[in-house]
């Protein structure tokens, strides 16, 4: 965190921050750090999982007051995903500081988009405090098609985009993706001494169900199971690292999802014994690995019930479901992405801040 770069930008300005539990300077929250430096911090905006990062995925976040700082907290998850004119009226500058994991359906980048849009509409400056991307060393997956745009996919980018939050913000601005092709007054405080190829281990889990580096590395591939009947380990201490279903009794590993407060209160297949695979020790390839999805589809007895309506939103296309149904193998499916991925990688070069 380059406080020496940030603090002069905040002098004599009323500041709002879009933050969560990952917004740390060393071991101190950004909110506490700024207050200690006499910054005029007046408001906190909270994304999915809340300001302190304790809410379950999809759980509504409510407006309130932070007990530690007495600052008002405005929810940006639930019905109000974008700061309103009124919620920005008393703020001069907004800081966005949230740890991302470099995957299109991780909703912090959707929050980033809406904050950029609100700042552009209300003539507010946005400062993005950039952080390394633990999945920033590769680019892979199908590009989102516009008819599948949603809060879990707002941009025509691949599932693994290989960009930091700061680089992606530059792309959103540069490509005119904000409503009305507006441009946000954007400033990036870059990361020092980091390259895309550098491995990065997160000091704090970015959300309740990404507890470790293995979960984060597997997340781009195993999250696609959210669009199926298969459990990906929500309701265990190993989410995104184990996969299974009660009807796959010949598989070697078993687990039982249960309600876990702060991680998954009502997990899919709750209290049912699931049989499947344990991926905690596998070496994760630097690619979107479709082998798990394809093999579970082929092993599942009732193929008509395998996928649910959420799958297309996550995949960003209707083609992937059809390709798996038609029996295409992983190499054939990957080949169908190749040309679009090459175009995206060329576009991405314009916005990169790090080698």
C-alpha positions in Angstrom: 0.0 0.0 0.0 1.6 3.3 -1.1 0.2 5.7 1.5 2.7 8.3 0.5 1.1 8.4 -2.9 -2.5 8.2 -1.6 -2.6 10.7 1.3 -1.7 13.9 -0.8 -4.7 13.1 -3.0 -7.0 13.2 0.0 -6.0 16.5 1.5 -9.0 18.7 2.3 -11.4 16.3 0.7 -14.3 14.4 2.1 -13.7 10.7 1.5 -15.8 7.6 1.0 -14.4 4.1 0.8 -15.6 0.9 -0.9 -13.9 -1.7 1.3 -14.3 -5.1 3.0 -12.2 -7.1 5.5 -9.4 -7.5 2.9 -8.8 -3.7 2.8 -5.8 -3.8 5.1 -2.6 -1.7 5.4 -0.4 -4.2 7.1 -2.7 -5.6 9.8 -4.8 -2.4 10.2 -8.0 -1.8 8.2 -7.8 1.0 5.7 -10.6 2.9 7.5 -8.7 2.9 10.8 -5.4 3.8 9.0 -7.0 6.8 7.2 -8.7 8.1 10.4 -5.4 7.8 12.2 -3.8 10.0 9.5 -6.5 12.6 10.0 -8.2 12.0 6.6 -11.8 13.3 6.5 -13.3 9.8 6.1 -17.1 10.2 6.3 -18.6 7.0 4.7 -18.1 3.3 4.1 -19.7 1.4 1.1 -19.9 -2.4 1.6 -20.0 -5.0 -1.1 -21.1 -8.7 -1.1 -20.1 -10.4 2.3 -20.3 -7.0 4.0 -17.7 -4.5 5.3 -16.2 -6.9 7.8 -16.6 -9.9 5.4 -18.8 -12.0 7.6 -21.9 -12.5 5.4 -22.7 -15.6 3.4 -22.6 -15.6 -0.4 -25.8 -14.0 -1.7 -26.9 -12.8 1.8 -28.4 -9.4 1.8 -26.2 -6.7 3.3 -28.1 -3.9 5.2 -27.2 -0.3 5.8 -25.9 0.5 9.2 -23.2 2.0 11.4 -19.7 0.5 11.9 -19.4 -0.1 15.6 -15.6 0.5 15.6 -15.6 3.9 13.8 -19.2 5.1 14.1 -19.1 5.7 10.4 -22.3 5.1 8.3 -22.1 2.0 6.2 -24.0 1.9 2.9 -24.8 -1.5 1.4 -23.9 -2.1 -2.2 -25.3 -5.6 -2.2 -29.0 -6.5 -2.3 -31.4 -4.1 -3.9 -28.9 -1.2 -4.1 -25.8 -2.3 -6.0 -24.9 1.1 -7.2 -24.3 4.2 -5.0 -27.1 6.7 -5.5 -26.6 10.4 -6.1 -27.8 11.0 -2.6 -25.3 8.5 -1.2 -22.5 10.2 -3.0 -23.6 13.8 -2.5 -21.4 14.6 0.6 -18.3 12.8 -0.7 -15.6 14.4 -2.9 -13.5 11.3 -3.6 -14.2 7.6 -3.4 -11.5 5.0 -2.7 -12.0 1.4 -4.0 -9.8 -1.1 -2.1 -10.9 -4.8 -2.3 -8.8 -7.9 -2.9 -10.0 -9.7 -6.1 -9.2 -13.2 -7.4 -9.2 -12.5 -11.1 -12.4 -14.4 -12.1 -15.3 -12.9 -14.0 -18.1 -14.2 -11.7 -16.4 -12.9 -8.5 -18.8 -10.0 -7.8 -16.4 -7.4 -6.5 -15.6 -6.4 -10.1 -19.3 -5.9 -10.7 -19.4 -3.6 -7.6 -16.3 -1.8 -9.1 -18.3 -1.3 -12.4 -21.3 0.2 -10.6 -19.1 2.5 -8.4 -17.2 3.7 -11.5 -20.6 4.4 -13.2 -21.9 6.3 -10.2 -18.7 8.3 -9.9 -18.9 9.2 -13.6 -22.6 10.3 -13.3 -21.9 12.4 -10.3 -18.5 13.9 -11.2 -16.7 12.2 -8.3 -13.1 11.1 -8.5 -12.4 7.4 -8.0 -9.1 6.1 -6.7 -8.4 2.4 -7.0 -5.8 1.0 -4.6 -4.5 -1.9 -6.7 -3.6 -5.3 -5.3 -2.0 -8.4 -6.9 -4.2 -10.9 -8.6 -3.5 -14.5 -7.4 -4.9 -15.8 -10.7 -3.2 -13.1 -12.8 -0.7 -15.4 -14.5 -3.1 -16.7 -17.2 -6.2 -15.8 -19.3 -8.7 -18.5 -20.2 -12.3 -19.5 -20.7 -15.2 -18.4 -22.9 -15.9 -14.6 -23.4 -19.2 -13.4 -21.9 -21.9 -12.9 -24.5 -24.1 -9.8 -23.8 -27.4 -11.7 -23.5 -25.9 -13.5 -20.4 -24.9 -10.2 -18.7 -25.7 -10.3 -14.9 -24.2 -9.3 -11.6 -22.0 -12.5 -11.9 -20.7 -11.3 -15.3 -21.0 -7.8 -16.6 -18.2 -7.5 -19.1 -17.2 -9.2 -22.4 -14.2 -10.8 -20.8 -13.1 -14.4 -20.3 -13.8 -16.3 -17.1 -10.2 -15.8 -16.1 -9.2 -12.3 -17.3 -5.6 -12.1 -16.0 -5.9 -8.5 -14.8 -5.8 -6.7 -11.5 -8.7 -4.6 -10.4 -6.8 -1.5 -11.5 -6.1 -2.8 -15.0 -9.7 -3.9 -15.4 -11.0 -0.5 -14.3 -8.8 1.0 -17.0 -10.4 -1.4 -19.5 -13.9 -0.6 -18.4 -13.2 3.1 -18.9 -11.2 2.7 -22.1 -13.7 0.4 -23.8 -16.7 2.6 -23.0 -18.5 -0.1 -21.0 -20.1 2.3 -18.5 -23.7 3.3 -19.1 -23.9 5.9 -21.8 -20.2 5.3 -22.6 -19.3 7.7 -19.8 -15.8 7.9 -18.5 -14.9 7.8 -14.8 -12.3 10.2 -13.4 -10.0 7.3 -12.4 -6.7 7.2 -10.7 -4.9 3.9 -9.9 -2.4 3.6 -7.1 -0.4 0.7 -8.5 1.2 -2.3 -6.7 5.0 -2.0 -6.3 7.3 -4.9 -7.2 4.8 -7.3 -8.7 4.5 -9.0 -12.1 1.7 -11.1 -13.5 3.8 -14.2 -13.4 4.6 -13.8 -9.7 2.8 -16.2 -7.4 0.8 -14.4 -4.7 -0.6 -15.9 -1.5 -3.4 -13.9 0.0 -2.8 -12.9 3.6 -6.6 -12.9 4.3 -9.3 -15.1 2.8 -11.0 -12.9 0.2 -14.5 -14.2 1.0 -15.9 -16.8 3.5 -15.8 -19.7 1.1 -12.3 -19.1 -0.4 -10.3 -20.1 2.7 -6.9 -20.8 1.1 -4.6 -20.7 -1.9 -5.9 -24.0 -3.2 -9.5 -22.9 -3.2 -8.6 -19.7 -5.0 -6.6 -21.6 -7.7 -9.4 -24.1 -8.2 -12.2 -21.5 -8.0 -12.4 -20.6 -11.8 -12.9 -24.3 -12.6 -15.0 -25.6 -9.7 -17.3 -22.6 -9.4 -19.0 -23.8 -12.7 -20.5 -26.6 -10.5 -22.7 -23.8 -8.9 -24.7 -24.2 -12.2 -25.2 -27.9 -11.7 -26.7 -30.3 -9.1 -23.2 -31.2 -7.9 -22.0 -29.9 -4.5 -18.7 -28.1 -4.6 -18.2 -28.4 -0.8 -20.3 -25.4 0.5 -21.2 -26.5 4.0 -17.7 -27.9 4.7 -14.4 -26.4 5.6 -13.2 -27.3 2.1 -15.4 -25.3 -0.3 -14.3 -25.3 -4.0 -11.8 -28.0 -3.2 -14.1 -31.0 -3.0 -17.0 -32.0 -5.4 -19.6 -34.7 -5.1 -23.3 -35.8 -5.1 -25.3 -38.5 -3.3 -26.0 -40.4 -6.6 -22.3 -41.0 -7.4 -21.7 -43.8 -4.9 -18.8 -45.4 -6.8 -16.6 -42.3 -6.4 -13.7 -42.5 -4.0 -14.3 -39.6 -1.6 -17.2 -38.7 0.6 -18.4 -35.7 2.6 -21.6 -34.3 4.1 -22.5 -30.6 3.7 -23.9 -29.1 6.9 -25.0 -25.6 7.9 -21.9 -23.4 8.9 -22.6 -20.0 10.3 -20.6 -17.3 8.4 -19.8 -19.7 5.5 -22.9 -21.4 4.3 -26.1 -21.4 6.4 -28.2 -23.5 3.9 -25.7 -25.3 1.7 -26.9 -27.4 -1.3 -27.4 -31.1 -0.4 -27.4 -30.2 3.3 -27.0 -33.2 5.6 -26.7 -35.6 2.6 -23.7 -37.8 2.1 -22.0 -36.8 -1.2 -19.6 -39.0 -3.1 -16.9 -37.5 -5.4 -13.4 -36.1 -5.5 -11.0 -34.5 -3.1 -8.9 -31.8 -4.9 -7.1 -30.4 -1.9 -3.7 -31.9 -3.0 -4.0 -31.7 -6.8 -1.6 -29.6 -8.7 -3.8 -26.9 -10.3 -3.1 -26.2 -14.0 -2.7 -22.6 -15.1 -5.9 -22.9 -17.2 -9.7 -23.3 -16.8 -9.8 -27.0 -16.2 -13.0 -28.5 -17.7 -12.0 -32.1 -16.9 -14.0 -32.2 -13.6 -17.1 -30.8 -15.1 -17.0 -33.2 -18.1 -16.3 -36.3 -16.1 -19.0 -35.6 -13.5 -21.5 -34.9 -16.3 -20.6 -38.3 -17.9 -20.8 -40.1 -14.6 -24.1 -38.6 -13.5 -27.1 -40.9 -14.0 -29.8 -38.4 -14.8 -28.1 -36.1 -17.3 -31.3 -34.0 -17.9 -31.1 -32.8 -14.3 -27.4 -32.1 -14.2 -27.4 -28.4 -15.2 -29.5 -25.7 -13.7 -30.5 -22.2 -15.1 -27.6 -20.6 -13.4 -25.0 -22.4 -15.5 -25.3 -20.0 -18.5 -24.8 -17.0 -16.3 -21.5 -18.4 -14.9 -20.3 -19.7 -18.3 -21.4 -16.4 -20.0 -22.5 -18.5 -23.0 -25.1 -21.2 -23.9 -22.5 -23.0 -26.0 -20.6 -24.7 -23.1 -23.6 -26.7 -21.8 -24.4 -27.8 -25.4 -20.7 -28.8 -26.1 -20.6 -30.9 -22.9 -24.0 -32.5 -23.8 -22.8 -33.3 -27.3 -19.9 -35.2 -25.9 -17.1 -32.8 -27.0 -13.8 -33.4 -25.2 -11.9 -30.7 -23.4 -9.5 -30.0 -26.3 -12.4 -29.5 -28.7 -14.2 -27.1 -26.3 -11.0 -25.1 -25.6 -10.3 -24.8 -29.4 -13.7 -23.1 -29.8 -12.5 -20.3 -27.4 -9.1 -19.8 -29.1 -9.8 -17.0 -31.6 -11.9 -14.9 -29.1 -9.2 -15.3 -26.4 -6.4 -14.2 -28.8 -8.4 -11.0 -29.6 -9.0 -10.4 -25.9 -5.3 -10.9 -25.0 -4.5 -8.3 -27.7 -7.1 -5.8 -26.2 -5.8 -6.5 -22.7 -2.3 -5.4 -23.6 -3.4 -1.7 -23.8 -4.5 -1.7 -20.2 -1.8 -3.6 -18.4 0.1 -1.8 -15.6 2.5 -4.7 -14.8 4.7 -6.8 -17.0 
